[in-house]
Amino acid sequence: MPSLRGLVESIVETALAIIYTATAGLTQNSTNGASQLGTLTAPRLPPFLTDNPLPDGFPWGKLTDTGNNPYRECPHTGVVRRYEFTVSRGFIAPDGYLRDVLLVNGAYPGPLIEANWGDTIVVKVHNNITGPEEGTAIHWHGFLQHDTPWEDGAPGISQCPVTPKRSYSYEFKASLYGTSWYHAHYSAQYTGGVLGPIVVHGPTHEKYDIDVGPIMLSDWYHKEYFDIIEAMLAPNGSPRVVSDNNLINGKMNFDCSTVAPGDKTPCTSNAGISKFKFQTGKTHRLRLINSGGDGVQRFSIDEHTLTVIAEDFVPVKPYNTTVVTLGVGQRADVLVAANAGSATSSFWMRSNLTSCSPAKQPNAVAAVYYDKADEAMTPTSRAWNVPDPGNCANDDLATTEPLYPIALPPPSFTQSMAIETFKNASNVTLWKFNGVSMRTDYNNPVLLLANEGNFTYPREWNVVNYYSNSSVRIVVENRGPVAHPMHLHGHNFYILHEGPGAWDGTIVRPSNPRRRDVYLVRGNGHLAIQFDGAPGIWAFHCHIAWHASGGFLSTLIVRPDKVERMRIPPDVQKNCRDWDLWSRHNVVDQIDSGT
């Protein structure tokens, strides 16, 4: 007897196959739904949103980039930016291979969220996932949430999932500025399409002429995320998940002749690539985002130098490079001058998955056209000769220095946390982090329990309580050959050192260490980080979706005394009551860690 999920997919795929084969070519709606990213009609971004008062000529008033550290003070504009997101199932073909996806407002990638530094962002999320129904939760990646940890979007940690056919409104402060993204934090749901870019406009320390906007880099999978996890976590299943393609702003071609024999899924080999227009002689800002499920990306534009001005939400002293390396979740703002040719020139933009990322088709391209270039022409430029170093690490740690210096304080607590794999009694390969393979409880978020004074939890929740410690140092010890992008919610952590083998205690530039919210720990290596503890309950995990599904996550309690005194809004509790009622009468098919 086929499952409801399989029956619905079979009926819909059959109907869409008839439509698909009768259509000459693929429209933007066929490949990306309502999204305009990757097209020449995609809007460029303003330097800031002007629909609010502009004291001293800027929405953030006197808090310009001269002597004002965004990590020490933040404006309060009083402006609220409201969005409504509906998450639902759909069928699109980002690379020409038709597949069932999850869409935000009918789009992949989802709609752009824009705000000014100091604004409040409100997003009402409607869960319309049906056939079958699923919960969902949205994480606003990189936002500190220091006054609103219940809006962090991690189910079982900061909230219950949003119930099917119900809604939940997230409200949080844009306390930092730059480039980020949002994504589902429910199982590996975001790899199926629940993600989109965020831009918070703020002071700029380097001049540029045109803001091209977000450029989302993502490995892509032809199977539905649930099916991938089901196979991965089956007895004797492999933890190695291989992507089918690599996308720039949700677009790329795919060689349909490589589709497995017997696969009748509609596929076209010329779905189309993303295109960008550069103005000759002008300087352009590109907002790079690795929004993939697994792959480490190496981004470049043929014959153009990239000037990096920010990493994650951290402005940095500008430096030049030809290739930018981004692990999953990492972002980089770069400036590019359109001065490599004449007004009729065109060039390849490239993003290649590194050798440490399993992929059938690792190389993505997009076309960059100068003003008078023929937009139908194929670029003939040649790639930079910068070989993949093969170390599965970020670019040299010493290369980047934060623009606003913060000296490393002495730690009040130091801990080592090891990364390991093991097979359980059912021969399922899982990940251990700090000695535990994590599994969340959707119905009992740790934040709500801690707020009630309950600090005793099952071991499989993998909760670490740091009590009153103000500055915590963590040494991540990777005991396997695979690299991992480590993400800490609620913080931009100091990066003390990374490299092969064990840490010898060396700290790179303690007077102003590099800071990010994601950083790669290489295979059989170490990553030493430190964070200034903000009160709350914060997830610390590998941002490879499949590894998090396999239990690679820990929950950190910081300043529990203050967590107990937090006034959590009633809507958070109501959302849990809705979920409790729904889960009492419906099967929650939680086959992985849940995060």
N, C-alpha and C positions, 0 to 999 in steps of 0.2 A: 504494500500500500504506500504510494508516494506521500511525502510530507506536504503540509500546506505550503511551505516555502517553495519546494520543488514544483508543485502543481501550478502555483501562480506564475513562477518564472517560465515554465514551459509554455503556458498559454500566451503570456505576453510576448515572449521571444518569437513564437510562431507568427503572431499577428504583425509584429514589427518587421520580421524578415520579409514579409510580402510587401510592406510599404518601402522598406529599404531598397530592395532590388528593383523597384519601379521608379526609383529616384535617380536622376542623372546628377551624380556628384553629391558632395556633402555641403550643406549650408552651415553657417556658424551655429544655428540652433541645433543642428544635428550633432555637431561635435561638442559644443559647450553650453547648450541651453541658452539661458538669458544672459550669460556673461559676454562682455565685450573685450575682455583682456586678450591680448595677442592679436588684435585687429588694428588697422590704421585709424579706425574711428574711436578707439579708446581715448577717453579724455585725459589731457595732461593736468597736473595738479597745480593749484595756486601756492604761493609761498605761505599763506595762512588763510583761514576762513574769515570773512569780513562781516558776517552778519551779527556781530556783537560789538560793544564799545571798544575803541582802540586807544586806550590811554598811552600817551607818549608814542603813538604811531604803531603800536603792536598790541595784539590781544593780551599778551603777558606783561604789558606795561614796561617798567624799568628793568625787568629781569632779562636783560640781554645776555649774550655770551661773554661779556667782558667782566670777569671777576665774580660771576654769579654761578655757583655750583648747583646743578639741578638735583644733586643728591643731598643737598643741605637745605634747600628752600624751594618752594613750589608756589606758583600763583594760584589765585582762586578767582576765576573769571565769573562764576555764577551762571555760566551758560550750560544748558543741558542738551546733549546731542542724542536724539531718540531714533532707534531703529526697530524694525520688526522683522524677524526671521522665521520663516516656515521651513522646517526640515521634512523632506518627503522623499519617497522613492521615485526613480525615473530611469529612462534609458537614453544614453548618449554614446558617442563614439569619438572620444578625444583624439585617438590616433587612427581612427578608421575601423577599429574592432568594436562592434556594438556590444555593450554590456550594461547590466543593471547597476545603478549607482544610487547614492544618496545625495540630494541636491539641497542647497540653501536658496530659497526663493527661485527655484527652478534653474539655478546657475551652478556651473563648475568652471573655475573657482567661484566661490560665493561672493556676494557684494562687498565692496570696499567700505570699511568704517573709517570715517575722517573726523578729526577733532583738533582743537587747539590745545596746547599745553595748559593745564589748569582747568579744562572743561570737565564736566561729568558726563559719562557715557551710560546710556540706558538702552539695553537690548532686550526686547520681549521675544522669547523663543517659543514658538508653537511646535509641539511635537506631533507631526502628522505622518509618522512612519507607520505604515500599515502593510499587511500582506507579506510577512507577518508583522505584528506590532513589536516595537522595541522601545526601551527607554533611551534617553540621550542626556548629555550634559556638555556644556561648552566651556572650554578653558581659554582665557584671554592671555595668551602667551606673553610672558615678560612683564605684565603689569604687577606692581608690587602688592596691591591689595592690603596695605598695612592697616588701614582702617576698616576694611571690609573682607576679611579672610573667607567669609561664607560665600563670597561671590567668585571664588577662584575656579570653580567648575570641575572639581575632581570628585566623582561619585564615591561614596563610602568614606571619603576623607573630609571634604568640606560641605557636602550636600548629598541628598538622595537624588537619583536620576529624575529627570522630568518625565512624568507619566505620559504614556500614549494618549493622544487626544486632549492633552492638557497643556498649559502654558506656564512659563516662569519668566519673570523680569529680572535680569541682572543689572546692577547699578554700581558703578565704580569710578574712581577718579583717574584722569589721565595725568598722573603725577610725574611721569617722565615723557620725553619726546623722542620721535624717531620712527623707525619702521618695525612692525611686528605682524602678527597674524593670530587668527582664532582657529580653533579646531575642536572637534568632538573629543571628549576624554572618557568615552564609554567603550570598553573593549578596544578593538582596533578600528572603530567606526570611521575615523577621519580618513583612513586610506581608501574608503569607498566614496569620498567626495565632500564630507562635511568640514570645509575649511575655507578661509578667505583672508585677504590682507587687511591690515590696519595701518593707518598713517596718522601720527600725532604731530602736527606742525609745531615747530618751536624755533628758537634762535639758530642762526647758521653762522658758522665761523669761517666758512669758505664760500666765495662767490660762485654762483652758477646762473645760467640763463633760463633753463627749461627743466622742469621736474617731469620726467617720463613716467614716474609712478612705479607701482610694484611689478617686479619680475619674479614670478613664483617658479621654483625649480623643483620637480617632483618625479621620482620614479613612479611607475604605473603598473598596475596588475590587472590582468584580464579576468581573473577569478574574483568572485565576491569575497569580501574580507572574512565573513563568517566561515565560508568553505575553506579558506586558506588556514584559518586557525584550527578548524575541525581536523584537517589533515595533519597539521603540525603537531597537535596535541593528542593524536591517536597513538595507541601502543606501537612502539617502534617507528613512530613518525620522525621526520627530520626537522630540527630547529632551523635549518638553512632554507630560507624562503627566497626564491629567485624572481626578480621583477621581469616583466615582459618588455618594458619600454622606458623611456625617459622623456619628460615633457618640459617645455618652457611656456609658462602661462597657459597650461592646460592643452597644449597642442604639439603634435609631432606626427610624422608619417610612420607607417609600419608595413613591413614586408609580409603581405598576407599569404605568400607562398610557404611561409614557415609555420603556418597554423597546423596543428597536429591533425593527421588523417582522421576523419570521422567527426571532426568539429564542424558543425554546420552553421556556426554563428556567422551572420553577415559581416563582411570585412571588405574594405577598399584600401588599396595601397597608396592613395594620394589624397588623404584627408586634409592635408594642408598644414603649414607651419605658422608660427607667430611672426608678425612683421612689425617693425618699428621705423619711425621716420625721425631722422636727425636733421637739424638745421645747420647747414655748412658754416663753420667758423664759430659756432656757439658751444657752450659747455653744458652738458646734460647730467642731471642727477638720476641715477638708477638705484632702485631700492630692492636689493636681492634678498630672497627668502627661500631657504631650503624647507619646503613643506612636504617632503617625501615621507615614506614609511620606513626606509632603511638606508638608502644610498648616500654616501659622501659625494658632494658635487665639487667639480673644478670648473669655475666660470671664467670665460674670457671673450674678448671681441678681437677678431683678427686685426692686426696692425694698429691697435689702439691701446694706449696705456691707461690703466685704471688708477684713480687716486682714491684711496679709502679714507673716508671721513668719519665713519661711525661703525661700530660693531655691536650688534644687538641694540640695546638702548643706551650705549655708552659712546658719546662723542670722543674721537681720538685725534691725536696729532696726525695730520695728513701724511700719508706715505704712498709711494708709487709702486705698482706691481703690474704684471701682465696676466696673472692668474690668481683668483681668490678661491680658497678652499672653505667649504661650508658643510659641517655636519648637520644632521636633521635638527631642525629648530633654530639654527643659527641664521643671523641676518647680517648683511653688510651694505652700507650706503656708499656708493662710489660715484665719482665724477669722471665724465668722459668728454674730451674735447673732440668735436667733429672736424678734425684738421688733417686726416690721413689721406685725403684724396680731393678730387674736384667735386663740384656740385652734382655730377652725374654718377658718382661712385656708389657702390654697394658692397657690403661686407657680411661675413658670417658671424653671428653671435653663437657661442658654443657653451654647452654645459655637459661635461662628461662625468659619468659615475666612475669613481676610482676603482682600482684593481681589488680593493677589499670589499666591494659591494657586489654581490652576485646578481648578474643581469644578463638577459638574452640580447638586449639592444641597449648598450650603455650610453650612446652618444646622441645628444639632442642638439638641434640647430634651430636658429631663427634668423630671419633676414633683416639687416639694417640698411635702410636706404637714405642717402642724402637727398637734399631738396628736389633736384631735377633728375634723379635716377628713375629709370623705367621700373615700376613696381612689379612688372611681370617677369623681369629678368632674374636669372639665377646668379647669385654672387659667385665670383671666382677667386676670392681671396684665400690666402693660405694661413693655416693655424700657426700660432707661436710654437717654437720648438722648446717647450718646457715639459719634459717627460714627467709622468706620474712618479713621485719619489718612492711609492710603494710602502711607506711607513704607516699609512692609515691614520695620520695625525693632522692637526691644524698646522697652518703656516707657523714659522719660527716664533716662539713665544716672545722673544725680545723685540720683534719687529714693531709691535703695537704698544703705544703708551697713551693712557687716557688723557684727554685734554684737561680735565679737572683733577688735580692730584689729590689722592687720599692715601696717607701712609698706612702701612699695615700695622694694626694694633697687636699687642701680645695676646695670644689666645687664652681664654679661661678654661678651655677644655679641648683635648685632642683625642681623636678616635680614628682607628683604621677600619675600613669597610671593604671586604673582599668580594670579588665577582667570581662565581663558579657555576658550572653546570652539573647536573646529576640526573639519574633516572630513578623515578619513584617505583613503588611496588607494582604498578601497572605497565612498566616499561615506557613511560612517557618522559621525554626529556624536558626538564624545566631549568629555570635559572634561579640561583640563590644570590641574594645580596645581603651582606652582613649576616650570613648564616641561615637565612630564611627565604623560602619561595613564597612571595606575598599573594594573598587572595583577599579581596575586599568584601565587605558586607554592605551591600547597597542600602539596606534598611537601617543601618546604625552608623552614620557618619561620625568619625572620631571627634570632629570639632564639636558637635552637639553633645556628645557624651562628656567631653572634657569641660564644656561650659556648665554642665550639671555637677561637676566635681568627680566624675567617674574616670579614673586613670588606670583601670585594670582591663586588659584586652586579651583576646586570644593570640597565641604566638604567631599564627599565620597572617595576622594583620601587619606584622613587621613594624611595630611602632617603637620609636626611640625617643625618650623623654630627656631633654637637655636642661630641664629645671630652670634655674635662674642664670645660667651661663649667658654672658653677653656677647662673646666672640668665640665661635666654634671652628676648630680646624679639623678637616676630614681628609684622610689619606686614602684614596680609592686604589686598591690593589687588584689589578686585572690578572687573574691566574689562567687565562685562556688566550688563544691567538686572535680573537675577534675584537675590533675596536668598538667603542661605545660612546655616543654623545650623551654626556651626563647633564641633566637639567634639574635645577633646583627652583621650585616655585617660590615666589615672594621675595626673591633676592637677585641682585647682581653680585656674584661672589668674587672674591680675590682669587687669582690663579697664581699660586706660589711656584709651582714647577710641574713639568710633565716630561715623561721620557721612558726609555726601556728599563726593565728591571725594577729594583726597589729604589725608593727615594732616599737620597743621602743627606737630606736636610737643607740642600741649597735652595735659596729663594731668589727668584729673578726680580730685580729692582724693588726691594721692600719699601723704598720711599714713595713709590707710585706703581704698584703692581697692576698688571692687566686685569680687567673686570669684564665678565660676561654672565649671561644666564644659562648658557650651554657651552660645554667644552669637551673635546674628544680625549678619551683615555685610550692609548694605543694598546694593541694586543701584547700580552705578557709585559705590561708596563705599569706605570703609576700616574696618578693625577693628585696633586696636593692642592686643596682649596681651603678657603676660610670665608666665613660670612658673619656679619654683624647681626645678631639674632633679633628678628622682628617678631613680636608676639603673634602666635597663630599656630595652625596645624598645616604643615607644608609637605608636599610630595617631593621626593628626591628619587629620580629614576633615569633609566636609559630611555632615550627618546626614539629608539628603534621600536616601532609599534609591536612587532612580533616578539621582541624580548620583554617588553612590558607585559604583554599578554601572558608570557611564560613565567611571570612572577618577579621580574626584575624591577622592584620598586620598594621604597621604604617611606614611612610616614614620620616626619620629625615634629615633635612638640617643642615649641619654644616659648618660654615664659608662661608656664601653665597657670601661675597665679593671676596673670593678667587675662588669660583666656577665660578663666572662671568669671571674671567681672565684665566680660563683653556683653553688650546688649544686642543680641541677634534678632533681626526683624522677624515678625510673626509669619511672613510669607515663606521663610525658610522651613519653619515647622509645618506649615500648611502643605508645602510641596512634599514633605516626608509623609504626612498623613495620606495624601493622595496616592503616593507610591505604595504605602503599606496596604491600603485598601485594594489597589489594582493587583499587587503581587500576591495577595491572599487568594484571588480568584483566577489568576492567570499564571502560567508557567514562565518563569524568568529563565531563559536558556543561557545561563552564564557558564560557558564552557572554558573560560580562561580566568585570569586574575581579576577581570572586570574593569581594569583601568586602561 
